[in-house]
Amino acid sequence: MGIKETLEYIHSVQWSGSKLGLERTEELLRRLGNPEKKLKFVHVAGTNGKGSTSACIANVLTKAGYKTGLYTSPYIVCFNERMQIDGEYISDEDLEHMVNVIRPHADAMPEAPTEFEMITALAMNYFLYKKCDIVVLEVGMGGRLDSTNVIETPELAVITAIGYDHVKELGPTISDIAGEKAGIIKNGGDVLVYRGEKAVEDVFERVAAERGAKLDKVDFSRIKSAEFSLGSTTLDFSPYGKIKLALAGTYQPKNAAVAITALEKLREKGYKISDENIIDGIATVKWPGRFEILGTDPTFILDAAHNPQGAESAMESLCTYFGDRKFIFVVSVSADKDLDKILSIIAPYAKTFFAVRPDNKRSMDAKKLAEKLAEYGVPTIACETVSQGINKAIEYAEESDVICALGSLFFSSDVKTSYLER
């Protein structure tokens, strides 16, 4: 198969849908010879920040000389982003080869795996094929029943900030959601968690105790100060002093703190990671779609805020960088999100809304979204496509305006592609 046919197979209808559970992934991996049992992992779960945290950990490990795999989801521009080794996306040739290897096994299964399950198994096989020293493995959704949780005890489990998201699948309370994330804690393993509200920490402490795991919490008091500029962040982090972080957003210092603490835990386990590796890796990390500056005159920012916690972080960042002003928003919201909560956070900062619907069946219809947005007393325009929304927002804006596109990572993919193709 060529790359077109390869991607068509990966996205084909038989893989559509989402089914929680590990059985299909485990069976597919057994048929492949259990590549996951021959790899070492840092397993990363959480509601917000897990992608940025995973990217920071992986980049530092690469700087330290380890051949490092990184598995994330979804992608922004091209599918190949989902599997990286030392910052390089999987090549079309390797992707074609991996699909040719996995396809007979997937097709022979009595119950077909979902797309995410097949991609997870494919990634495991790819990282082993390329002889990775360690893999940073980002959870897709939840933790306990996520396909990535087929692995045995990782070198370290990391749980980032917890918030309300995927409540239909994970549960209605913050404790329910934390319980699902805590599913990645393995017997006798090591786990590092983001300090949060007491109800969340109580869940992690209980699960760790039940499984004989060693639990550590990130000490955010080590962040002595942070300075923000578009495109980068400088934080004073004890004992390293000032560290440049190549990611914008007021939420990134805490993500960096989680990543640095995780790397220190790996160092305690014998990984050779110097202070210089940490400083260099944090300064050069790349992670698109999170308060990413796509252009200027007018300033155009892309942020994958798709739940209330993400919306609050995005508004905090906008106000920190641009002060007391109103912003133009290009917005998409999945139909299963807490729309009223998200909009109540964004609306006070809005000059105008442009409602769009990306090519994703989970997204709310643009006209329905526009009707909802208009209830908040902000001028709102419904656009048929993401590209149309971007073009109209730019036409409407003055040079001094700031446009911010907010939505899921699937939406971010359409935004970035459309913006770059203008």
Secondary structure, DSSP 8 states (H G I E B T S, - for coil): --HHHHHHHHTSGGG-S----SHHHHHHHHHTT-GGGG--EEEEE-SBSHHHHHHHHHHHHHHTT--EEEE-SS-SS-GGGGEEETTEE--HHHHHHHHHHHHHHHHTSSS---HHHHHHHHHHHHHHHTT-SEEEEE-SSSSTTSGGGGS-S-SEEEE-B--S--HHHH-SSHHHHHHHHGGG--TT-EEEE----HHHHHHHHHHHHHTT-EEEE--GGGEEEEEEETTEEEEEETTTEEEEES--STTHHHHHHHHHHHHHHHHHTT----HHHHHHHHHH---TTSSEEEETTTEEEEE---SHHHHHHHHHHHHHHH-S--EEEEE--BTTS-HHHHHHHHGGGEEEEEE---S-TTB--HHHHHHHHHTTT--EEE-SSHHHHHHHHHHH--TT-EEEEES-HHHHHHHHHHHHT-
